Amino acid sequence: MKAIFDINKVNPVDLNGEPLVPADRNQVIGNLLFKRALTIEHDQIARNIHAGKVAEVTSQDIDYMISVLSEAPIYYYFKSALIDYLNELK
């Protein structure tokens, strides 16, 4: 079964409820996933995210994405929101 990953649905907020969305999130996440791609499908997911498009993902793709993001040197608040969103897609 495939799910639709849309990075634009990940919108963390600060303690005051103000948006905390990095301006270059598509490029940062796309490049992180691209550099660790294990398959052609992972490559395409990374390219779609980098371009600001949605990506069709399987549960195995989600596991791969969580693994990469868990180790990524990105802000915790954004990493946590991304991982929570990915877990909801499973």
C-alpha positions in Angstrom: 0.0 0.0 0.0 1.3 3.4 -0.9 0.8 6.7 1.0 1.3 10.3 -0.2 4.2 12.2 1.5 3.7 15.9 1.3 6.4 17.9 3.1 4.1 20.9 3.1 1.9 19.2 5.7 4.8 19.3 8.2 4.4 22.6 9.9 5.9 22.7 13.4 5.3 25.7 15.6 7.3 27.3 18.5 6.1 27.5 22.1 4.0 30.6 21.2 2.3 28.8 18.3 4.3 30.7 15.7 5.4 28.7 12.6 8.9 27.3 12.6 9.3 26.1 9.0 12.8 26.4 7.5 12.7 28.3 4.2 14.8 25.7 2.5 13.2 22.6 3.9 12.4 20.9 0.5 16.0 21.2 -0.6 17.5 20.1 2.8 15.3 17.1 3.2 15.5 16.2 -0.5 19.3 16.3 -0.5 19.5 14.3 2.8 17.4 11.5 1.3 19.2 11.7 -2.1 22.6 11.2 -0.6 21.4 8.1 1.3 19.2 6.6 -1.5 19.3 2.9 -1.6 17.0 2.4 -4.6 15.8 4.1 -7.7 12.5 4.7 -5.8 14.4 6.4 -3.0 16.1 8.6 -5.6 12.8 9.6 -7.1 11.3 10.3 -3.6 14.2 12.6 -2.8 13.9 14.4 -6.2 10.2 14.9 -5.7 10.7 16.4 -2.2 13.5 18.6 -3.4 11.2 20.0 -6.1 8.4 20.6 -3.7 6.2 17.8 -5.1 4.4 15.1 -3.3 5.9 11.6 -3.3 4.3 8.2 -3.2 5.8 6.1 -0.5 5.5 2.5 0.8 6.0 1.5 4.4 9.5 0.4 3.5 10.2 3.8 2.0 8.9 5.4 5.2 11.2 3.2 7.3 14.1 4.3 5.1 13.2 8.0 5.5 12.8 7.7 9.3 16.2 6.0 9.5 17.9 8.8 7.4 16.1 11.6 9.2 16.9 10.1 12.7 20.6 10.6 12.1 20.3 13.8 10.1 22.0 17.0 11.5 18.8 19.1 11.3 16.9 21.0 13.9 15.2 18.7 16.4 11.9 20.4 16.2 11.7 19.9 12.5 13.1 16.3 12.6 10.6 15.3 15.2 7.7 16.8 13.3 8.8 15.0 10.1 9.2 11.6 11.9 5.8 12.0 13.6 4.2 12.7 10.2 5.9 9.7 8.6 4.7 7.5 11.4 1.1 8.7 10.8 1.5 7.6 7.1 2.3 4.0 8.0 
